[in-house]
Amino acid sequence: MKKHLPALLCCCLLAGCAQTRIVDRINIIQSIGVDVEGETYKISASYPTYIKTSQKPSLSPISAESNVIYGGFTALTAKSSQPVEIGQMRTLVISDEFAGKAISELAGIINRETIKSSNATLVLTKQSASSIIAATLKKPSFFLSELIEQNMVHGNTPITNYHSFVDQYYGEGQDVYLPVIGTDRGSLRLDGVGVFKGDELKLWLTNEEGLYLKLLADKALTGEYDFKVGPKGMYSFRILHGKRKITIAHNGNVTIALRLFLEFRELPNGMDVRNRRDLHEAQRQIEAEFAAAIKAMLVRFQKNGVDPAGFGERCRQQDRRYGEQAFYEKTYPNLNFDVKPKITILHAGVGH
């Protein structure tokens, strides 16, 4: 009995430190949108409401305003009938106006862990953040976070979260990029990427460019792509997986080798990839499309002085004498990119 006594005492101490939270007696904030109107920050949030007669929770809205960012989060409690908890928040939506004014302050708040949860994502919108939150109220409880996750895992949206945002903002060698969300005929959709240079929102990337950035920066190389060939021909395919190798030589030549494995959904009329000649032609056209498009995007990054792909970080790892300011003023504008995609077609779809 004496042997087990220390263990029992430890269990009692641990149990005494726990703070009980009953789900139906608190409001667990699931999504938050932040807008700026003049000198006022507007916070819009949603939380699940549990009804005894229903097995599925519904989303309820709550909003508040403040002259300081975190004051808005605090003000949510004043408008709630129950204590507000934001530790399990899944999604933070910020408007482009807010991002252009207070991205540094937001980074500081997140870095101090005052609104951080381990699985939270941060997304940008060209619309008001409150309209995005409002669009989720008629959807299932976890629709917004699951929409974002699905597009990051299977679609063209680069994977980002609170941790990557803080790392990019405060670290050296990579600029911040955030997924963009909006509405299309009343439906929510992920649509491109916003790229920052310091506190400035510098570039908007299209959905296709979001895929190119994902192929350069993410661990998982997945996505979907369509492009036209000739007046009526169309390729449509999914990238199932892939590999990437980026080499930066001392003379400034950057070689980007991409090995991508595809599944076709649509092919130009008259093309049959069971025919070796057609197969090779399809591979050649797709490789040429990716090589030209990715290089064009990288040149655009150079002209605008942004580096969301993290070439500065790669150089920092290779060169002990690396200096961020010198790299972006002298080295980065003179990098020469050689993109070398290698396509492997695993599936050709029904009828091909």
N, C-alpha and C positions, 0 to 999 in steps of 0.2 A: 504494500500500500504506500509506503514511504517513497518508493521509486516513481510512482505515478503522481504524487502530490505536486511536484513542480509543474508538470504538464497541465494539471487541472487549474492551478493558479494562473498560468499564462492564458488559458482559455477564458477564464473569468475576466482577466484584464482586457483582453481583446474585445470581448463582448461588450464590456462597459464603455469602450471608445466609439462604438458604432452609433450613428445617428439614424433613427428610424424615419423612413419616408414612405407614407402610404400613397399609392399612385393616384387614387381618386380624391385625395385631399391636397394635392399640389397641381400646379399647371406646368407641365414639362414642355418648354418651348422647343419646337421642332425646326422651324425655319424663321429667319429674321431678314427683313429688307431694310436698307438704310438709304434714305434720300437726303438731299440738302435743299432747303428753300431759304435763300438769303443767308441770314446768320443762324438759322434754326436747323437742327438735324431732326428728321422724322423717322421714327422707328416703327415698322410694321411687322407683326409677328403672328404666327399661328401655333396652336397647341391642340393636341387631341383631347376631345371630350368623351368620357366614358359614360354610357347610358346603360342602366341595369337591364333594360329590355332588349338591348342590341349587343351582339357579339363583336361588332366592328365599331371602332371609335370614329367619330367625325371630327373635322378640323374646325376650330373656332378662331376668330380674329381678335387681335388686341393691338392697340397702337399708342404711341406717346411721342412727345416732342421735348427737345431740350436744346440749350445753347452749347452744350458740350456733348461729345459722342457718348461717353459712358453714362452720362446723366440720363440719356434716353433709355438705356437698359434698366437703370434704377427706377425710372418713372413708370415702367411697366407694372411694377409691383403695386404702385398706388392706384392703378386702374383694374387690378385683379381681385377677385373675391377670395382667392387662395394664394399661398406663397408661390412665387415664380422661380422655377429652376431652369438655368440655361446650360448646365454642365453636359446635357445630352443633346444639345443642338446639332443638327445634321448639316444645315445649309445656311450660309450667309450670302445674301444677294445685295450687291452695291450698285448704285447707279453710276453712270459715267461722270455726271456732275460731281457726285460725292468723291469718286476716285480722283478726279482732277484737283480737288481741294484738300482732301484729308487722308490720302493713302498712307502718309508717314505716321500720322496719329493712330490710324487703325493698326498699322504694323506694330507700333509700340504697345498698344492695348493687348494685341494677340500675344506678343512676345512676353508680356508680363503674366500671361495665362489667366487673365481675368474673364475671358469669354471663350476659352479654348476647350474643345472636346476632341478626343483622339481621332474620331472618324469624320470630322466636319470638313466640308468643302466650301470654297469661296468662289463665287461666280459674279460676273460683270453683266450689266444690261444697258442697252442704249435707251430703254424706256424707263419709267419710274420703277423702283424696286417694289413699291407698294402694289403696283399693278401685277407684278409677277406673283407676289404672295397671294393677292386676291384671286388669281387664276387657279391657285391650288386648292381653294376652299371646297370646290365641288368635286375634287378628285379623291381617290383613296388616301388614307392617312400618310403613307410614306412615298407618295407618287413622285414628288420633286427630287428627293434624294436618290430614289431608284432610277429615275430618268437620267440623272447626271451620271450615276455609277454605270448604267448600261452603256451610255455613250462613251465613257472613258475606257471601259473594258472591251467593248465590241465595235464601237463607232470611231469617229474621227477626232474626238476630243482628247487632247493630252491630259494625262493624269496629274491632277494638282490637289493639294489640300492645305490646311493651315501650316503644316510643317514645311512644305516646299515653298510656300509663299514667304515665310519668315526667313528661310535659308537663302532664297534668291534676293530678298530685299537687303538683308544685312551682310550677306556673304560677298565674296569677290568672284568675278569671272562669269556671271550669268545675270541677265535681266529678268525681271518679273513678267510672267505671262499668266493670264486668267481666262478661263472659258467664258464665252458670251452666251447668254440665254435671252430669248425673246418669245414673242407670240406670233403665230402664223395662222390667221383666220380663227383666232380664238384658242388655238392649241399651243402649248408650250413646246419649244424646240431649242436644242443647242445649235448655235450657228456661228462658228468661228472662234477667234481668240483675240484678246486685247493685249498689246505688248507695251510695257512701261520702260522709260528710261529714268531711273531715280523716281521722283514724285510725279513725273509727267506721263500721261497716257499718250504714247507716241504713234502707235500703229494699230489698225484694225486688220486682222487676217480673215480671209474667207474660210468657209468650211473646208475647202480643198487644201488651203495653206495650213489650216489646223492639222490636217493629216500629215503634210510634209514635216511640220515641226514635231509631231508625234513620232514619226519615223526616225528623226534625228535625236530626240531627247528621251523617249520612254524606254522602259525595259521590255514591255510587251508591244511588238510591232503588229498591230491589227488595225482594221479599218475597212471602209467601203469607198469605191471610186467609180465614177462614170466619166467618159470623155468621147468626143465625136471624132470620127475618121471620115473625111470626105463629106459630101453634102448630106448623106443619109446614114452612114455607118455609125455604129455605137458599140463601145465596149462598156460593160458593167460587170464588176467583180468585187469579191470580198478578199481582203488580205487575211489569211488564217493565222499565219505566224511568220517570223522572219528573224534574220540576224543582221547586225550592223557592226562595221569596223571603221573608225575614223582615225586617220593618220595625219599628223601635222609635221611637215618637214621644216628644217631650219631655214630653208630658202622661202618659206611662206606658201608652199604648195600644200593644199589640203585635199586628201583623197578620201572620199566617202563611199565605201563599198556596202551595198545593200543586197541582201539575199532574201527575196520575198516569195512566199508560197501562196498561190491564188486559187480561188474557186470562181469560175465564170457563172454569171447569171444571164448575160446577153452578149451576142457576138454580131459583127456586121453580117448582113445578108450575103449568102454565098460562101461564107467561111466555115470550114469544118476542121476542127483541131485534131480529128482522127487522122487527117492527112498531114504527113510530116512537113510538107512545104507550108501549109496554112498554119501549123503549129509554130514553126520558126518565125513566120511573118508576124503572128500575133505577139510572140515574145519580143521581137524586134521593135514593134510599134509601141508596146507598153513601156519597154525600157527607155526608148527615146523620149516618150512623154514624161516619164518621171525624171529623167536626167535633166531635161530642159527646164521643167517647172520648178524643181527643187533648187537648181542653180539660180534661176531668176529670182526666187524668193530670198536666197542668201545674199545676192547682190543688192536687193532692196533693203535688207537688214543693214548691210554695210553703209549704204547711202544715208540711212537714217540714224546711224550710230547706235543701233541696238543689237544685242546678242542674246536672244532668248534660247538659242541652241547650246550655249555654254562653251564656245570655243576658247574664251578666256580662261575658264576653269581647267580645260584640258592643257592649255599652255602653262598654267600655273603649276600643274602637277609635274610637268616635264622640265621646267626651268626654275631653279632656285633664285635666279635674279629677277624673276617676274615682278613687274610693277603694274598695277591695274591701269593707272592713268597713262603710262607710256604705251601699254599694249593697245588701248582703245584709240589713242591719238596717232600712233605710228604704225603698229603692226597690223591691227585688225582691218583697216581700210585697204591694205595691200595684199591680203590673203587671196590666193587663187584657188577656186574650188573646182574639183573634178569629181563629178557624181557618177558612180558606176553601179547601176542597178543590175541585178541578175534575177530573172523571173523563172519560176518553176510552176507549171500548171498542174495542180493535183486533181481537180474535178472540173468538168466542162458543163455540168448541168444537164437537164433533160433535153434530149433531142440533138446534142452536139457530140 
